Structure formats: C-alpha cells, structure tokens
Amino acid sequence: MRSRYDLFINGTSVPGSGEPFATSNPATGEVLAEVARATSADVDKAVRAADAAKRGWQRTKASERGRILLNLAAAIRANADTLAELETLDNGQALGQARGDIETAARYFEYYGGAADKLHGETIPLGPDYLSYTTHEPYGVVAFVLPWNAPMQQAARGLGPALATGNVAVVKPAEDTPLTTLELARLATEVGVPPGVLNVVTGFGDEAGAALTQHPLVRKIAFTGSVDTGSLIMRTASERLIPLTLELGGKSANIVFSDADLDAVARSSWTAFTVKSGQVCSAGTRLLVQSSVYDALLDRLVQRAESATLGPGIDNPDVGPLATRAQFEKVTGYLKLGIEEGARVAAGGGTPADPALQAGNFVEPTIFADVDNSMRIAQEEIFGPVLCVIRFDDEDEAIRLANDTPYGLAAGIWTSDLSRAHRVAGSLEAGQVFVNEYFAGGVETPFGGFKSSGFGREKGFEALRYYSQLKTVTVRISEQ
C-alpha cells in the first residue's frame, strides 16, 4: 500500500488541486494513506478526458472491448490477495468477505467481457419496400458515484456493463474508501483500456460529486447510496433530462413460515444481517417469523450471536468494524432508540468491552425481539448488524408486514411449500426475492429496487440495456 494516492485521469495518476485528505483504518482509527482531493477543475479535466476518448472506444469492436474486460478480470484475480487486504484495511470488512468481493469484481468483468458482443438489435418487418432495424448505442460519459460499503465490487458492477456497451466513465468513489477503485483504474490501463476511458476522481460529495453529476458532458448517472442523496442527484438529472440508475436503501423482509428448515434459516439469516457488518442495502434486517416457530428460531440466532467473533477485518472475524465513524454513531443511536421504543434486546445491544477494540468502529451484532413493524428500528435503514424479529400468524399478515415499508429492494421467503413460495413472491413489492437462501443469485441475476429503493437495474444481461440507448433506423430500399 502506498502512502499517497493521486487522481487517475486520462490513463495516469495526477495530483488534485485541493488539500489532500486522509483515509483511515476503521478497526484502529489509524491513517492509512493521504488521498488527492479533486476540485471542480479536476473533475472537468476528467470528464473532458472521457469525452475525448468516447468516440474511439465506441468504435472499438465489441468483441475487442470484451477481450480487454476479460483481461481485466484476469488481472484482478492475479492481484486478488493484495486487493483484498487493501479493501479490508480501508473498508473494515472481514478479509474473507473482501476476498469474495474481489472475486465478484473479477466475475463482473468476466461476465460482461463475454456479453459485450451479444447485445443485438432487431429487424422490424415493414414489408418488401423497407429495411427497419434497431441498434443499442452507448450514452457517452457515464458518471458513477459510489458508496463505501463494497467499493471494488460496486465499481465493477457498474463499469462492467458500461464499458462493455462502449461508454466511458468517470468514477467518484466514497471519500472514506477510495483505494481499491484507484487500483482498479490502474489495472484497467495496464491491460489495455485506452487512456480516458476510465477515470477516477477522489474527494467529497459536495465538491467533486456535485461537480461530476452537474457536468454538461455527462450523459448518464449511476448512483448507489442513501435516499436523500439519491433524491438530490435525481433533481440534478431532471434539470438536464439525463437518465439515472439509482440503487438506494432497503429494509428487506426475510419471511419464515412454520414449515421451513430452521437450522438452514438460522445460518442464512445470520449472514443476511451481519455480512459486511450489516452494511448492505439488500440486507435481511426484518426477520418475519410465524408465531409457532418464533421462539425456536430466535434461540438459534441468539446462540449464534453470542458465539460471534469481533475484530479487525484483517483477522477475518465474524463481524468487523463499521466503515466510518459517522456510521458507528448512527448505529449506536439506533441501538438506544430500539430500547426506548420497547423492543427487547435478545443479543448484543451495545459496543464490545474489549479494550483492544475501543479505538475502532465496533458494534455488537444485535437482535431485537418483540418488535412492532411500526417502530422506527423496523422502518428505517440502520445499515449495521442489527436484526428486528417480528411475529406473524398467517400468510396474508406476512405479506402485509413485508410490504409495509417505504423500501422495496429485496425479500426472502423460507418454506417447503413451493406453491406458497411462488404465490408470496408474486405478492411482495421487492426487486428481487430469495427463496430458501438469502442472497441467492450472482452476477448473472438482475438487481434493483421498487419504491424508494430506486430504479434501473444492475447485474445480469439486463444491465447492458440500462447502459445503452435504443436507436431505430428505417430505410426505403425500393424505388418510389
């Protein structure tokens, strides 16, 4: 790891115009590196570099773009250990989870490298006098504003389909976790991504982020983060009439019927709310349990929570620190709120007593029992390792409770009755539904939200359509 990281513009590292800032290890609070701070002038340089490169990249054969992305996937795998360690130090997540994220990033580029030359247009039958066909064309400069919970994976998830379809990109990673995104840009250039096609500007949202989303040469914005910031970006995009992909918050229901395998439910439901210390938009943080098995499942989860290990991500614990100090303060505030609202603390409920963890952003994995769905802890996204366990009596009540939220990102269903599984899945207001395994799926499965969880789709072949615009060409081929 280097002690200083610059911006990455037009295929090379360049210093920022602003005062550099520090990025810290959330497990210890120690400074990791100094990072360049982009101003609006730096953002302008990056966007103009991308705009200058767009024609050449668009004209590159789709199969060649695909080969370059496949080479990038191979480069990520070749550097996986270094990237995973860097991600863990900068973000805090357990090392094993960081390794999984690096492999997922490689899979995104592998998948979209293979798909680059397979997004076909159609011909439209207008009779013998005309030839009418459609093509999928890139937007041009795409602005990515990324979160801090899964930096490398999130960057690859958007860049894979965007670059595959011939777009160019300027990425603004979260100021708290910028390091692996900068390394990704460097690797991309080394494997043949032309200068200007992928640029990274580090800095703060109200400065670099605002300058990027408001730039007149940006033709599409992709944002992952909070509803409040997403609303601001949506207003910016609406003023310029440019398209958006928004992946926002979630408060996803994980529904357990009485005929489910409770041991499997406990294992998967634990992961659903603790992976990345609960800092996942699609986390299953509302566990809806049929009354007849409520206590039995709660006992299993409490036992798992009481045996969980906490520690620095580099030690590969069950639960690492939260990524930022601000998030630590937010989550601990919700722990107090849950008690005030009358929920019962079944496990956790505070911060660890271990003196070695006091300087980090550590929160105990917490299970609130006897939660009413109207409580704020059940309605608001906490974004930490906090689970709300809620009773229901029958299928209709489960569906009502699951949909009683402003969000609609994901949901889980546990049952041995597949007819019920399909019936309930069809009734849930969520962009993806997992049956008998929370987080089932992969890079191949489309991902996005309903309601306040956003719109547009990432992942899968569907994402290619969201990073391209459809053109229709109609030619008269007979003499008039």
DRENVEXMAR-212579 format. One record per residue (C-alpha): x, y negated, z. Coordinates in steps of 0.2 Angstrom, whole numbers, padded with zeros to 4 digits, always signed. Layout:
N
XYZ...
END
This chain:
480
+0000+0000+0000+0006-0017-0005+0007-0032+0007-0001-0044-0006-0014-0041-0019-0017-0053-0033-0032-0056-0045-0032-0045-0060-0036-0055-0076-0033-0050-0094-0023-0035-0090-0011-0042-0077-0010-0047-0059-0011-0066-0057-0012-0077-0041-0028-0085-0036-0030-0104-0034-0037-0103-0017-0030-0100+0000-0026-0081+0002-0036-0071+0014-0033-0055+0024-0041-0039+0024-0041-0028+0039-0042-0010+0045-0059-0009+0054-0053+0005+0065-0040-0006+0073-0043-0024+0068-0025-0025+0061-0022-0034+0045-0019-0023+0030-0014-0035+0016-0016-0053+0010-0028-0055-0004-0029-0068-0018-0044-0080-0016-0052-0084-0033-0060-0101-0036-0072-0106-0049-0057-0110-0061-0050-0092-0058-0067-0084-0062-0069-0095-0078-0052-0088-0084-0058-0070-0080-0074-0072-0089-0066-0080-0104-0053-0066-0105-0068-0054-0105-0077-0064-0118-0062-0064-0129-0060-0045-0128-0078-0040-0131-0078-0040-0150-0063-0029-0151-0069-0017-0138-0087-0016-0146-0079-0012-0162-0068+0002-0155-0076+0019-0160-0087+0025-0146-0078+0042-0146-0061+0032-0143-0069+0022-0129-0074+0039-0122-0057+0046-0123-0050+0031-0114-0063+0034-0100-0058+0052-0099-0040+0047-0097-0045+0035-0083-0054+0049-0074-0038+0060-0075-0028+0045-0069-0039+0043-0054-0038+0062-0050-0019+0061-0051-0019+0047-0039-0033+0053-0028-0023+0055-0011-0016+0038-0012-0033+0030-0017-0042+0040-0003-0030+0034+0010-0031+0016+0004-0050+0017+0004-0051+0024+0021-0039+0011+0028-0049-0004+0020-0066+0003+0022-0065+0014+0038-0075+0029+0032-0068+0046+0036-0054+0052+0025-0064+0067+0019-0078+0056+0013-0066+0044+0005-0059+0059-0005-0076+0063-0010-0079+0046-0016-0063+0046-0026-0068+0062-0035-0085+0055-0038-0077+0039-0046-0067+0051-0057-0083+0060-0062-0092+0044-0067-0079+0040-0079-0078+0059-0085-0097+0059-0087-0098+0043-0097-0082+0046-0107-0091+0062-0113-0108+0052-0116-0100+0037-0125-0104+0043-0142-0120+0051-0139-0132+0036-0136-0141+0037-0153-0153+0026-0161-0169+0032-0170-0176+0031-0188-0194+0025-0189-0205+0031-0203-0212+0017-0213-0214+0026-0230-0203+0028-0245-0200+0009-0248-0191+0006-0231-0177+0012-0220-0180+0007-0202-0168+0011-0188-0163+0006-0170-0146+0004-0163-0140+0002-0145-0128-0013-0143-0119-0020-0128-0123-0036-0120-0106-0043-0119-0099-0049-0102-0106-0040-0088-0104-0047-0070-0103-0034-0056-0105-0040-0038-0101-0025-0027-0103-0020-0009-0091-0015+0005-0098+0002+0009-0091+0013-0005-0080+0001-0015-0072+0013-0028-0087+0024-0031-0098+0009-0033-0086+0001-0046-0085+0017-0056-0104+0019-0055-0107+0003-0065-0091+0002-0075-0093+0019-0082-0109+0016-0092-0105-0002-0095-0088+0001-0103-0094+0017-0112-0108+0006-0121-0095-0007-0127-0097-0020-0113-0083-0029-0105-0083-0033-0086-0078-0045-0073-0080-0037-0055-0081-0046-0039-0078-0033-0025-0083-0037-0007-0070-0048+0001-0069-0035+0016-0064-0020+0004-0056-0026-0012-0041-0015-0013-0046+0001-0022-0056-0010-0035-0039-0019-0039-0030-0002-0040-0044+0004-0052-0041-0010-0064-0023-0007-0064-0025+0011-0068-0038+0007-0082-0025-0004-0091-0011+0009-0089-0022+0022-0098-0027+0011-0112-0041+0000-0108-0037-0016-0118-0032-0032-0108-0048-0042-0104-0060-0028-0105-0059-0025-0086-0055-0040-0074-0056-0041-0055-0059-0057-0045-0057-0056-0026-0064-0069-0015-0080-0074-0006-0098-0074-0012-0102-0092-0011-0087-0096-0021-0081-0083-0033-0098-0073-0033-0108-0088-0036-0096-0094-0050-0097-0077-0058-0116-0075-0058-0119-0093-0064-0106-0092-0078-0114-0096-0095-0104-0082-0104-0110-0069-0093-0124-0059-0102-0129-0046-0088-0128-0045-0069-0127-0029-0059-0128-0031-0040-0128-0019-0025-0131-0027-0008-0144-0035+0003-0162-0040-0002-0158-0058+0002-0143-0060-0009-0151-0050-0022-0166-0062-0022-0153-0077-0024-0145-0068-0039-0162-0064-0047-0166-0083-0046-0149-0087-0054-0153-0074-0068-0170-0080-0071-0165-0098-0074-0153-0091-0088-0165-0077-0093-0152-0063-0092-0155-0045-0087-0152-0038-0070-0149-0022-0062-0152-0023-0043-0149-0009-0031-0154-0016-0014-0159-0010+0003-0168+0005+0009-0176+0013+0024-0179+0030+0017-0191+0043+0025-0185+0061+0027-0201+0071+0029-0200+0088+0039-0215+0100+0038-0218+0114+0051-0213+0127+0038-0196+0120+0035-0179+0129+0040-0175+0118+0055-0157+0123+0055-0154+0118+0037-0164+0102+0041-0153+0098+0056-0137+0100+0046-0143+0089+0031-0152+0076+0041-0137+0073+0052-0127+0069+0036-0141+0059+0029-0139+0046+0043-0121+0047+0048-0112+0048+0031-0101+0033+0029-0106+0029+0047-0124+0026+0041-0118+0013+0029-0128+0020+0014-0143+0011+0006-0151+0028+0002-0148+0035+0020-0162+0045+0028-0164+0034+0043-0183+0038+0046-0185+0056+0051-0204+0060+0050-0207+0077+0059-0223+0087+0060-0228+0087+0078-0227+0106+0080-0208+0106+0077-0204+0089+0083-0195+0094+0099-0186+0109+0092-0178+0098+0078-0174+0084+0090-0165+0096+0101-0154+0102+0087-0150+0084+0081-0146+0078+0099-0134+0093+0101-0125+0088+0085-0124+0070+0090-0117+0075+0107-0103+0085+0099-0098+0072+0086-0081+0065+0085-0077+0046+0083-0061+0039+0077-0051+0030+0064-0056+0036+0047-0038+0042+0043-0040+0055+0057-0055+0062+0047-0068+0061+0061-0087+0065+0060-0090+0046+0062-0078+0032+0058-0080+0013+0062-0092+0001+0053-0083-0008+0039-0085-0025+0046-0086-0034+0062-0101-0043+0057-0110-0026+0053-0104-0020+0071-0113-0035+0079-0128-0032+0068-0130-0013+0073-0126-0015+0091-0140-0029+0091-0152-0016+0084-0147-0003+0097-0153-0016+0110-0169-0020+0101-0174-0002+0100-0174+0000+0118-0183-0017+0120-0196-0010+0108-0199+0005+0119-0190+0019+0109-0182+0032+0119-0163+0034+0117-0161+0053+0114-0142+0052+0110-0129+0038+0109-0136+0021+0111-0120+0011+0113-0102+0010+0109-0089+0023+0114-0080+0021+0131-0063+0027+0124-0051+0013+0127-0042+0018+0111-0057+0013+0100-0061-0003+0108-0052-0014+0095-0062-0006+0081-0080-0007+0075-0086+0009+0083-0104+0013+0087-0110+0030+0094-0122+0039+0082-0139+0035+0090-0155+0044+0089-0171+0035+0094-0186+0047+0098-0204+0042+0100-0203+0029+0088-0218+0020+0081-0216+0016+0062-0222-0002+0066-0206-0005+0076-0193-0016+0068-0180-0002+0070-0191+0008+0059-0195-0006+0046-0178-0015+0044-0162-0008+0037-0150-0006+0051-0135+0000+0040-0127+0010+0054-0128+0028+0061-0145+0025+0069-0159+0038+0066-0178+0034+0070-0188+0050+0074-0206+0048+0071-0221+0061+0073-0234+0065+0061-0249+0078+0061-0253+0081+0043-0248+0078+0025-0258+0063+0022-0251+0055+0038-0233+0059+0032-0236+0051+0015-0244+0035+0023-0230+0033+0035-0216+0036+0022-0224+0023+0011-0227+0011+0025-0211+0001+0022-0205-0013+0010-0192-0002+0003-0193+0012-0010-0175+0019-0013-0176+0037-0008-0185+0050+0002-0183+0068+0007-0195+0082+0009-0192+0098+0019-0205+0113+0016-0205+0131+0010-0221+0127+0000-0216+0121-0017-0233+0116-0022-0233+0104-0007-0216+0098-0011-0221+0093-0029-0238+0085-0023-0229+0075-0009-0215+0070-0021-0228+0063-0033-0236+0053-0019-0220+0044-0012-0215+0027-0018-0197+0030-0020-0185+0030-0034-0178+0047-0030-0184+0061-0020-0174+0075-0012-0182+0092-0008-0174+0104+0004-0157+0095+0003-0155+0076+0007-0143+0068-0006-0146+0082-0018-0140+0077-0036-0125+0070-0043-0118+0058-0056-0130+0065-0068-0146+0060-0059-0153+0043-0062-0153+0032-0046-0163+0016-0042-0177+0009-0032-0195+0005-0031-0202-0010-0022-0189-0021-0013-0176-0008-0016-0173-0016-0033-0175-0011-0051-0165-0004-0066-0156+0012-0065-0138+0018-0062-0131+0035-0064-0136+0048-0077-0138+0046-0096-0152+0033-0091-0139+0020-0086-0132+0019-0103-0149+0012-0109-0148-0001-0095-0131-0007-0101-0136-0009-0119-0150-0018-0129-0160-0011-0142-0159-0018-0160-0171-0014-0174-0166-0015-0192-0178-0013-0206-0173-0013-0225-0183-0013-0240-0175+0000-0252-0186-0001-0267-0189-0015-0279-0204-0026-0276
END
